[in-house]
Amino acid sequence: MSSIEYEVRNNIAEIALDAAPVNALTEPMLDEMLGCLVRASADPLVRAVILRSNVPRRFCAGLNLETVSDAGSADLHALVEKLYVHLYDTQTQLGKPSIAAVSGAARGGGMTLAISCDLIVAGRSATFGYPEIDVGLVPAIHYAHLPRIVGRYRAFDLLFTGRSVDAAEAAALGLVSRLVEDNEVLDCARELAQQLAAKPAQVLAMGRAAFRNENDTGYRASVVSAVDNFCTVAAAEQAREGIKAFIEKRKPNWT
């Protein structure tokens, strides 16, 4: 069964995560999602892209930790490279604006999916967080991304306490583009996509490329190094214990 739903309506491609209960990311799911982005990019009828979830109260929980636990070093590197590098490159080459419609919880790798988009629309009950440290991992890509948005000290707070923030705080920090009622998230994303789709496509594509180039100076190199950072930490003894404890639903024994 597919874990991704793809549909084009009114010149808008909608990519929906559909892997209950929490949309935990596996390699096949990432492959499918990246394929949908490439498909949308190549379709001349598609003028904008929405990334959303079909799972109630969940956007994406991040990487499936059982997959991380079972992966060898080479397989883990390939998995994280797809989430960090391939996703960034695919979004950069998309040539069309992309919008993350976040209803419910976005955590870890789910934050990576959201911030890969150009805009983030969030419902008032949405929550955001980087809980990797609590299982002995690190949200490595966000070390490069988050301080640019919220500042060094607020970023350190979020990344190293692992606390979650509600949608109102996320909006105040500049982490989301628009904050709406929960039942308006998809409608808002679609309306925003239609507004962008009505712009001159060539100008929009060129402007988007220039915007990303100006704002992502040095970021591509940081994304590549973040893969090695994540994998180095994941190989550590405490990471193995943290992931095992999470899977076994117990507190980790940090030694």
Backbone as a ProteinNet text record, in pm:
[ID]
protein_1_A
[PRIMARY]
MSSIEYEVRNNIAEIALDAAPVNALTEPMLDEMLGCLVRASADPLVRAVILRSNVPRRFCAGLNLETVSDAGSADLHALVEKLYVHLYDTQTQLGKPSIAAVSGAARGGGMTLAISCDLIVAGRSATFGYPEIDVGLVPAIHYAHLPRIVGRYRAFDLLFTGRSVDAAEAAALGLVSRLVEDNEVLDCARELAQQLAAKPAQVLAMGRAAFRNENDTGYRASVVSAVDNFCTVAAAEQAREGIKAFIEKRKPNWT
[TERTIARY]
83.7	0	87.8	50.7	127.5	114.2	225.4	223.9	218.6	207.5	199.3	84.5	3.9	-103.8	-67.6	-82.9	-49.7	-171.5	-204.2	-320.5	-295.9	-340.2	-334.1	-475.9	-500.2	-630.6	-609.5	-675.8	-667.5	-523.5	-439.5	-298.5	-212.9	-265.5	-191.6	-168.5	-43.3	-12.2	-16	-91.9	-97.9	-32.5	68.6	139.7	102.3	32.2	-19.4	50.5	106.9	164.1	50	59.4	-52.6	-0.3	73.4	131.9	98.6	-24.9	-68.3	20.2	39.4	-32.1	33.6	163.7	231.8	312.8	297.1	375.2	526.3	570.4	714	780.4	891.4	954.2	1043	1020.6	1107.2	1171.5	1269.5	1334	1236.7	1152.9	1056.8	962	922.3	832.8	902	1029.2	1105.6	1123.8	1152.9	1168.4	1040.1	928.2	799.2	769.6	797.8	772	861.2	989.5	1081.8	1038.4	991.6	941.5	822.1	735.3	619.4	662.3	763	814.3	874.3	949	1005.9	893.9	792.3	677.5	608.1	588.6	525.3	611.4	741.5	834.3	826.9	812.6	814.4	680.7	575.5	441.3	415.1	403.6	382.9	248.7	154.7	24.4	27.1	128.1	139.2	208.2	144.5	198.8	244.1	202.8	244.8	222.8	287.2	282.9	247	158.9	124	167.6	238.5	275.5	191	113.5	20.1	13.5	-74.5	-90.8	-235.9	-255.5	-389.3	-419	-319.8	-335.2	-381.5	-497.2	-547.4	-449.2	-431.3	-349.7	-201.4	-159.5	-17.9	25.3	134.8	197	302.5	406.5	508.8	593.3	616.2	693.5	843	885.1	1027.7	1064.6	1193.3	1241.4	1184.8	1151.5	1109.2	1230.4	1224.8	1342.8	1375.7	1277.8	1309.2	1393.3	1363.2	1443.4	1584.8	1597.5	1729.1	1806.3	1738.3	1802.9	1853.3	1776	1810	1911.8	1930.1	2015	2162.9	2240.3	2384.7	2433	2560.9	2613.2	2592.6	2616.3	2599.8	2453	2365.7	2222.6	2168.9	2216	2170.7	2216.5	2339.8	2391.3	2306.4	2269.4	2187.1	2048.8	1993.2	1860.5	1861.8	1957.6	1963.9	2000.4	2082.3	2117.3	1993.1	1899.9	1775.9	1691.7	1683.8	1604	1665	1795.1	1861.9	1899	1987.4	2045.9	1950.8	1897.4	1811.9	1684.4	1628.3	1508.5	1539.4	1651.2	1689.4	1710.5	1783.9	1812.1	1683.7	1596.7	1472.6	1383.3	1373.6	1295.1	1358.3	1490.1	1558.2	1530.9	1529.8	1509.5	1362	1272.9	1129.9	1080.1	1129.1	1090.1	952.5	888.8	753.4	744.3	662.3	652.1	589.2	637.9	584.8	538.1	430.6	367.4	348	393.8	365.5	239.6	139.5	15.8	22.2	49.6	78.5	-41.3	-103.7	-209.1	-159	-150.4	-104.2	44.9	105.9	244	344.8	446.1	562.7	685	759.3	874	993.3	1113.7	1234.9	1237.2	1240.1	1240.3	1115.3	1007.3	886.6	910.3	992.5	1032.6	1118	1200.3	1282.8	1195.2	1089.1	996.6	933.4	887.5	818.3	910.1	1032.4	1120.4	1181.4	1165.9	1212.1	1121.6	999.2	903.4	928.2	867.9	884.4	796.5	684.1	587.7	534	498	438.1	309.4	197.9	68.6	39.4	6.7	-13.2	-149.3	-209.8	-331.4	-297.5	-393.2	-366.4	-330.9	-371.7	-336.5	-208.8	-145.6	-19.4	88.5	180.1	295.2	421.4	531.4	658.6	767.5	865.4	971.6	1082.6	1192.8	1313.9	1353.5	1287.4	1308.2	1423.1	1504.2	1607.4	1699.2	1735.9	1833.1	1781.1	1648.6	1591.5	1604.6	1638.4	1665.6	1811.5	1894.5	2037.3	2079.3	1994.2	2027.5	2039.1	2065.8	2074.5	1997.1	1928.9	1859.2	1956.7	2054.4	2174.6	2146.2	2050.1	2023.9	1973	1906.2	1846.7	1949	2067.9	2176	2211.1	2197	2225.5	2104.8	1985.9	1864.8	1809.1	1789.3	1708.9	1768.5	1899.8	1952.9	1931.3	1923.5	1898.8	1758.9	1667.1	1527.2	1497.5	1539.7	1497.8	1611.2	1735	1849	1919.7	2045.1	2132.4	2079.2	2037.8	2006.1	1868.9	1773.7	1644.5	1657.9	1741	1762.4	1824.6	1924.4	1988.4	1885.1	1800.6	1693.8	1609	1559.1	1469.3	1540.3	1662.4	1732.8	1790.3	1825	1892.5	1804.6	1689.5	1593.9	1499.5	1478.6	1387.5	1241.2	1213.8	1074.3	996.1	866.1	780.6	722.8	688.9	627.5	493.7	397.6	267.4	272.3	163.9	161.6	176.3	119.9	129.2	274.7	348.4	489.4	569.4	538.4	607.8	588.2	466.9	439.8	517.3	521.2	593.5	743.2	795.8	937.4	969.8	867	889.8	906.5	864.1	877.9	767.2	656.2	546.9	508.9	452.4	413.6	277	182.6	46.1	-10.8	-83.6	-147.3	-298	-367.7	-512.4	-580.5	-712.1	-787.7	-762.1	-775	-741	-818.8	-945.5	-1028.2	-1007	-913.1	-887.2	-749.1	-671.1	-532.3	-523.8	-595.8	-586	-646.3	-758.2	-819.2	-724	-655.9	-560.6	-444.3	-393.3	-281.7	-323	-442.8	-490.3	-512.1	-567.1	-587.2	-453.5	-357.6	-224.8	-159.1	-175.5	-119.7	-182.2	-314.1	-380.7	-332.7	-307.5	-254.2	-118.4	-33.3	98.8	89.5	-3.7	-20.4	-65.9	-128.2	-177	-66.8	49.6	161	226.7	302.9	374.2	474.6	455.3	528.9	679.2	723.4	867.4	931.7	864.2	915.9	919.4	813.2	807	919.4	943.3	1048.5	1186.1	1210.6	1339.8	1356.7	1249.7	1256.2	1277.1	1208.5	1225.1	1368.7	1426.3	1564.5	1660.3	1638.6	1724.8	1707.1	1583.6	1555.3	1625.5	1613.4	1676.8	1829	1883.1	2027.1	2078.6	2006.9	2048.4	2038.3	1935.9	1911.4	1975.3	2019.3	2075.9	2226.5	2291.6	2436.4	2506.9	2580.5	2652.6	2567.6	2435.4	2347.2	2360.7	2379	2391.7	2509.4	2621.4	2737.4	2706.3	2630.6	2592.9	2502.7	2415.4	2326.1	2406.4	2506.6	2590.7	2664	2722.4	2794.9	2700.8	2574.1	2476.1	2448.6	2458.8	2439.8	2546	2672.8	2781.1	2765.7	2723.7	2703.6	2600	2485.1	2377.6	2425.5	2491	2532.7	2640.8	2730.9	2834.3	2771.9	2675.3	2607.6	2525.4	2458.1	2372.1	2450.3	2580.4	2664.2	2713.5	2689.9	2739.5	2657.9	2720.2	2654.5	2526.7	2530.8	2411.5	2297.8	2329.9	2225.4	2158.7	2238.3	2180.6	2089.4	2131.6	2049.1	1921.8	1933.1	1816.9	1711.6	1756.4	1663.2	1599.1	1680.3	1627.5	1524	1551	1457.4	1326.4	1336	1215.2	1130.8	1194.9	1122.1	1059.4	1130.8	1081.6	991	966.9	876.8	919.8	1047.2	1101.5	1195.5	1235.9	1333.2	1472.3	1550.5	1685.5	1774.7	1870.9	1969.9	2099.1	2114.1	2230.9	2350.8	2450.1	2568.6	2687.3
-119.2	0	125.1	224.1	347.1	428.6	491.4	577.6	724.5	750.5	886.3	893.2	996.4	1019.5	1140.6	1127.9	1237.7	1270.9	1399.5	1442.7	1582.6	1607.6	1741.5	1793.3	1910.2	1973.7	2122.6	2175.5	2318.8	2367.6	2289.9	2324.1	2320.3	2260.7	2247.3	2099.2	2059.5	1922	1911.7	1816.1	1791.3	1657	1660.5	1541.4	1518.4	1410	1384.7	1264.8	1285.7	1175.9	1091.4	960.7	873.6	743.5	755.8	638.8	644.7	609.7	609.6	513.5	539.4	641.7	780	790.3	918.7	965.4	899.7	935.5	929.6	824	805.7	769.6	834.6	825.3	701.4	625.5	514.3	548.9	469.9	498.5	486.5	381.1	375.5	495.4	542.4	657.9	783.9	801.4	915.5	907.4	787.2	769.6	809.3	767.3	795.8	945.8	1009.7	1152.8	1233.3	1198	1265.8	1245.6	1126.5	1099.1	1186.8	1210.8	1296.9	1441.1	1487.4	1622.4	1635.5	1534.2	1533.8	1532.1	1453.9	1445.9	1581	1648.3	1780.7	1881.3	1872	1963	1948.4	1825.4	1798	1824.1	1840.2	1857.4	2004.7	2044.1	2185	2239.4	2151.1	2195.7	2230.1	2181.8	2208.5	2343.1	2430.7	2564.4	2586.7	2498.7	2508.2	2371.1	2349.5	2219.1	2238.6	2152.8	2151.1	2016.9	2021.2	1901.2	1898.5	1791.4	1785	1643.2	1622.7	1491.1	1446.7	1317.7	1258.4	1202.6	1202.7	1143.9	1252.8	1235.5	1338.6	1368.4	1496.7	1548	1512.6	1468.8	1439	1493.9	1567.1	1602.4	1497.9	1491.8	1388.6	1380.1	1257.1	1235.2	1227.4	1232.5	1221	1080.6	1050.4	919	807.9	697.5	578.3	523.5	524.5	488.7	340.3	257.3	116	100.1	179.7	179.3	227.2	332.6	384.4	279.2	212.4	111.7	-7.7	-47.8	-167.7	-141.5	-15.2	17.4	4.9	-48.1	-43.5	97.1	121.7	257.5	312.5	229.2	275.3	301.5	212.5	230	352.4	376	492.7	620.6	621	738.6	767	662.5	679.7	733	682.8	727.2	875.7	915.6	1054.4	1146.7	1097.4	1177.6	1209	1113.5	1139.5	1244.9	1236.4	1331.8	1471.3	1480.2	1609.9	1662	1591.7	1642.6	1629.9	1509.1	1489.2	1573	1584.2	1665.8	1812.5	1861.5	2000.8	2023.9	1936.2	1953.4	1945.3	1852.3	1835.7	1958.3	2010.5	2132.1	2250.7	2260.5	2370.9	2367.5	2247.2	2231	2221.6	2233.9	2217.7	2318.8	2441.9	2543.9	2602	2562	2606.3	2624.8	2715.6	2734.6	2613.5	2584.2	2472.1	2522	2462.3	2503.5	2381.1	2387.5	2283.1	2322	2235.4	2256.8	2168.3	2229.8	2153.3	2154.9	2040.3	2019.4	1914.7	1947.7	1852.6	1861.8	1749.3	1747.7	1731.9	1817.4	1804.5	1792.4	1684.8	1659	1612.9	1649.9	1596.3	1606.8	1490.7	1487.2	1547.3	1551.6	1620.4	1769.6	1824.3	1963.8	1983.2	1884.5	1892.5	1899.3	1818.3	1824.4	1962.9	2015.2	2143.9	2256.3	2261.7	2374.6	2362.7	2247.5	2236.7	2315.3	2343.6	2416.9	2567.2	2642.4	2786.8	2857	2797.4	2855.9	2747.3	2785.9	2691.8	2752.7	2684.5	2722.5	2627.5	2680.7	2596.5	2622.2	2515.5	2526.7	2559.2	2613.2	2659.1	2546.2	2423.9	2311.8	2241.3	2291.8	2232.3	2254.3	2159.7	2173	2135.8	2192.4	2176.4	2143.1	2062.9	2031.8	1948.9	1948.3	1876.2	1785.1	1669.8	1584.7	1485.5	1498.5	1398	1373	1479.2	1463	1369.7	1360.1	1274.9	1125.9	1094.2	954.2	936.8	1034.2	1021.8	1057.3	1131	1173.3	1326.3	1380.3	1525.8	1569.1	1683.4	1738.3	1817.9	1749.8	1813.3	1919.7	1895.3	1992.7	2124.7	2117.3	2237.7	2323	2268	2351.7	2460.3	2428.5	2526.4	2615.4	2555.7	2627.8	2718.8	2664.1	2733.2	2865.6	2873.6	3002.2	3115.9	3084.3	3187.2	3246.1	3167.4	3209.4	3273.3	3207.7	3253	3311.8	3304.6	3353.6	3240.6	3264.3	3161.9	3106.2	3191.8	3145.9	3079.5	3131.4	3063.8	2928.8	2924	2796.7	2693.4	2735	2641.1	2588.8	2676	2636.4	2525.3	2546.8	2449.8	2319.2	2329.9	2212.3	2125	2186.3	2109.2	2078.8	2145.5	2101.2	1996.8	2001.3	1907.9	1940.2	2057.2	2090.9	2121.4	2101.2	2135.1	2274.5	2338.7	2470.9	2464.7	2541.9	2544.6	2637	2639.2	2714.3	2864.2	2913.2	3056.7	3097.2	3016.7	3048.1	3033	2930.5	2911.1	3031.2	3084.9	3202.3	3323.3	3339.3	3451.9	3442.6	3320.6	3300	3314	3318	3326.6	3191.4	3084.7	2949.8	2913.9	2987.1	2959.2	3087.1	3070.1	3183.9	3238.6	3146.5	3186.1	3092.8	3151.6	3077.2	3091.3	2978	2980.9	2878.9	2881.4	2781	2642.8	2541.5	2405.4	2362.2	2399.5	2356	2441	2536.6	2625.1	2602.7	2508	2492	2458.1	2356.1	2313.6	2418	2476.9	2581.3	2699.4	2738.4	2848.8	2813.8	2691.8	2649.1	2647.4	2601	2596.4	2736.4	2825.2	2963.1	3030.8	3008.3	3065.6	3008.6	2877.8	2813.5	2871	2897	2954.1	3096.6	3172.8	3307.5	3302	3209.9	3196.3	3140.2	3048	2987	3088.5	3196.4	3299.1	3395.5	3388	3475.1	3423.7	3509.2	3461.8	3353	3233.8	3115	3129.5	3182.8	3193.8	3292.8	3403.9	3504.7	3449.3	3379.3	3320.9	3220.1	3135.4	3034.3	3099.1	3200.8	3269.4	3345.7	3409.1	3481.6	3389	3274.6	3176.1	3125.5	3096.7	3048.5	3153	3279.3	3386.9	3405.1	3395.1	3408.8	3300.2	3175.8	3065.1	3077.9	3123.2	3139.5	3245.6	3357.1	3465.2	3425.3	3348.3	3316.4	3186.2	3103.6	2973.7	2968.2	3083.8	3087.4	3001.2	2902.1	2813.9	2704.3	2712	2616.1	2476	2468.3	2337.3	2259.6	2326.9	2260.3	2216.3	2298.2	2262.8	2140.6	2128.8	2013.5	1885.6	1889.8	1772	1731.9	1828.7	1796.8	1748.9	1793.1	1750	1600.6	1544.3	1399.3	1324.8	1365	1300.2	1321.2	1440.1	1471.5	1377.8	1365.6	1279.5	1135	1085.3	944.5	914.5	1010.1	991.5	977.5	1063.7	1057.3	929.5	891.3	772.5	644.6	645.5	527.8	519.2	624.9	627.4	535.5	489.5	395.5	453.4	581.4	640.3	654.8	677.8	682.7	546.9	442.1	307.4	277.5	319.9	299.3	383	507	594.2	543.1	498.1	446	316.6	230.5	104.1	129.7	226.5	260	313.2	394.9	449	336.3	245.2	133.4	44.7	27.1	-58.4	15.9	146.1	228.6	232.7	265.1	280.1	398.4	438	546.5	496.4	575.7	532.5	530.5	442	434.1	498	628.6	699.6	666.7	601.7	565.7	645.4
0	0	0	-81.7	-90.2	38.1	79.3	197.2	158.5	28.3	-24.2	-125	-112.5	-208.8	-294.3	-424	-516	-599.8	-605.8	-681.9	-735.8	-857	-914.6	-931.4	-873.7	-889.7	-909.9	-1011.4	-1039.7	-1049.8	-1118.2	-1140.8	-1013.9	-908.6	-783	-755.1	-736.7	-697.9	-546.3	-495.5	-352.1	-321.5	-236.3	-192.9	-47.4	-20.6	113.8	177.5	295.1	372.5	426.9	411.3	448.2	507.2	617.7	683.5	832.8	865.5	1005.3	1086.1	1217	1293.7	1297.6	1261.7	1282.7	1162.2	1047.7	928	953.6	1023	1045.2	913.4	884.9	753.5	740.5	634.9	596.6	462.2	420.2	292.7	174.7	167.7	56.9	55.2	174.1	181.4	130.6	168.6	118.5	-32.7	-83.5	-227.8	-300.6	-245.2	-308	-305.4	-193.3	-181.8	-275.7	-281.2	-371.4	-516.5	-547.5	-681.7	-717	-618.5	-641.6	-668	-596.2	-619.9	-759.9	-800.5	-937	-1040.9	-1014.6	-1105.8	-1118.4	-1005.3	-1006.9	-1080.6	-1061.6	-1128.3	-1279.9	-1327.2	-1470.9	-1538.9	-1461.5	-1517	-1546.9	-1673.3	-1706.1	-1658	-1626.9	-1577.6	-1429.4	-1357.9	-1214.3	-1194.9	-1117.6	-1096	-951.7	-861.1	-720.7	-656.5	-541.7	-474.2	-327.2	-276.9	-134.8	-76.7	35	110.4	236.2	254.4	366.5	421.6	519	580.3	572.9	551.9	560.2	698.6	786.9	920.4	1017.1	1081.3	1172.5	1285.9	1312.6	1424.1	1413.3	1296.4	1275	1139.3	1138.2	1010.7	979.3	1062.6	1043.7	1169.6	1217.4	1339.2	1314.6	1187.9	1158.5	1117.7	1123.3	1081.2	1169	1106.7	1178.9	1254.8	1387.9	1466.7	1458.2	1429.4	1407.5	1281	1179.4	1057.8	1086.8	1166.9	1205	1283.8	1375.4	1460	1379.5	1279.9	1202.8	1091.9	1055.7	941.1	974.7	882.7	894.1	864.8	883.8	869.9	729	627.6	488.8	457.4	504.6	479.1	551.6	673.5	748.7	679.4	632.5	561.6	438	364	244.2	279.4	389.9	434	470.7	553.7	598.5	483.3	390.9	273.9	190.4	183.1	110.3	181.3	314.1	390.7	388.4	396.9	402.6	262.6	193.4	69.7	-49.1	-70.2	-186.7	-176.8	-57.2	-40.7	-69.7	-16.6	-42.5	-192.2	-257.1	-399.1	-482.8	-447.7	-523.2	-508.7	-387.5	-366.4	-440.2	-436.9	-505.1	-654.4	-710.5	-854.4	-894.4	-797.2	-823.7	-926.5	-918.1	-1014.6	-990.6	-881.6	-849.1	-698.5	-649.5	-504.1	-436.2	-315.4	-238.9	-102	-54.2	71.4	159.3	283.7	381.2	457.7	455.4	530.7	653.9	769.8	891.3	984.8	998.3	1096.2	1194.9	1320.9	1420.2	1444.3	1480.7	1529.1	1416.1	1418.1	1329.1	1418.1	1402.7	1488.8	1404.9	1447.9	1388.1	1237.1	1172	1027	966.3	1042.4	996.3	984.5	1073	1061.3	936.5	905	784.3	660.2	655.4	542.4	532.8	645.8	644.8	599.3	654.1	622.3	483.1	418.7	280.4	186.9	231.7	150.1	160.5	67.7	65.3	167.5	200	293	384.4	506.3	602.1	655.7	631.9	688.3	803.4	919.6	1037.6	1101.3	1150.3	1229.9	1373.9	1446.5	1583.2	1679.2	1648.5	1736.5	1691.2	1585.8	1540.8	1646.1	1654.6	1743.9	1667.9	1712.8	1643.8	1745	1704.3	1798.5	1738.1	1811.9	1771.9	1888.9	1903.7	2021.1	2007.1	1903.1	1875.4	1993.7	2066.1	2174.3	2282.8	2298.1	2401.9	2370	2244.3	2209.7	2168	2203.1	2176.4	2035.6	1962.6	1827.7	1822.6	1705.6	1691	1566	1573.4	1455.8	1370.8	1312.3	1258.1	1153.7	1065.1	959.9	1016.9	1130	1188.1	1262.2	1286.6	1338.9	1236.7	1108.8	1003.3	975.7	985.6	946.3	1055.7	1175.1	1275.6	1325	1352	1398.2	1298.9	1170.7	1069.3	1084.4	1138.8	1149.3	1284.9	1392.6	1526.2	1608.5	1558.4	1634.9	1708.6	1738.7	1796.8	1928.9	2020.1	2155.7	2163.1	2089.7	2084.3	2014.6	1911.7	1841.7	1935	2012.4	2105.4	2205.1	2254.3	2347	2286.6	2164.9	2103.3	2068.6	2020	1970.5	2081.1	2194.6	2299.7	2421.1	2434.5	2536.8	2478.8	2347.5	2283.6	2308.3	2367.1	2399.4	2271.9	2279.8	2166.7	2187	2077	2083.2	2012.3	2063.9	1998.2	1877.8	1803.1	1678.6	1701	1810.4	1838.6	1862.5	1940.2	1963.1	1834.4	1756.2	1628.4	1536.8	1534.5	1452.1	1503.9	1636.6	1695.2	1666.9	1658.6	1629.9	1481.2	1397.9	1253.9	1186.5	1254.1	1199	1101.2	1103.7	1010.3	937.3	819.1	736.2	775.4	795.4	828.7	934.4	1028.6	1136.7	1121.4	1109.7	1085.5	1176.3	1175.3	1250.7	1190.8	1274.4	1230.7	1106.8	1101	988	862.7	870.4	756.4	693.8	750	705.9	557.6	515.7	376.3	282.6	324.1	241.8	224.6	332.3	325.8	233.6	248.3	163	16.6	-11.1	-148.5	-205	-122.9	-168.4	-196.7	-108.5	-127.3	-253.1	-273.8	-393.1	-519.9	-516	-632.3	-660.3	-555.5	-574.1	-644.3	-600.6	-662	-803.1	-824.3	-956	-1060.2	-1015	-1107.4	-1151.5	-1088.8	-1125.7	-1254.6	-1322.7	-1443.5	-1405.6	-1460.7	-1416.4	-1432.8	-1547.1	-1570.8	-1473.9	-1453.8	-1360.3	-1218.5	-1179.7	-1046.1	-1025.9	-1126.2	-1115.4	-1103.3	-1185.4	-1180.7	-1050.3	-1006	-879.1	-761.1	-764.3	-656.4	-650.8	-767.6	-773	-716.5	-753.4	-703.1	-552.9	-505.8	-362.6	-282.4	-328.8	-257.7	-261.2	-373.9	-384.9	-287.9	-277.6	-188.6	-41.6	-8.2	132.2	177.6	84.6	119.7	97.3	95.2	75.3	179.7	134.7	226.3	287.9	269.3	335.4	275.5	143.5	77.5	134.9	157.9	217.7	360.1	432.4	569.2	571.7	471.7	463.4	445.4	360.7	337.6	464.8	534.4	657.7	767.3	761.8	861.7	852.2	733.2	716.4	795.9	779.5	853.1	1002.8	1041.2	1183.1	1244.5	1176.3	1225.6	1237.6	1133.7	1131.3	1234	1258.4	1359.9	1498.8	1527.9	1657.8	1669.4	1561.3	1564.5	1591.9	1563.4	1587.7	1730.8	1809.2	1947.3	2037	2145.5	2237.1	2296	2335.5	2396.5	2296.2	2170	2068.1	2054	2051.8	2040.7	2159	2279.4	2398.5	2392.2	2348.5	2342.2	2244.4	2128.6	2028.7	2078.3	2139.3	2192.5	2300.9	2387.6	2494.7	2437.1	2333.1	2269.9	2212.3	2142.8	2081.7	2189.1	2300.3	2409.1	2506.1	2479.6	2560.3	2706.7	2727.5	2861.8	2865.1	2985.8	2996.8	2960.6	2890.1	2856.7	2978.4	2979.3	3085.9	3033.5	3056.1	3008.3	3096.2	3040.9	3117.9	3069.5
[MASK]
+++++++++++++++++++++++++++++++++++++++++++++++++++++++++++++++++++++++++++++++++++++++++++++++++++++++++++++++++++++++++++++++++++++++++++++++++++++++++++++++++++++++++++++++++++++++++++++++++++++++++++++++++++++++++++++++++++++++++++++++++++++++++++++++

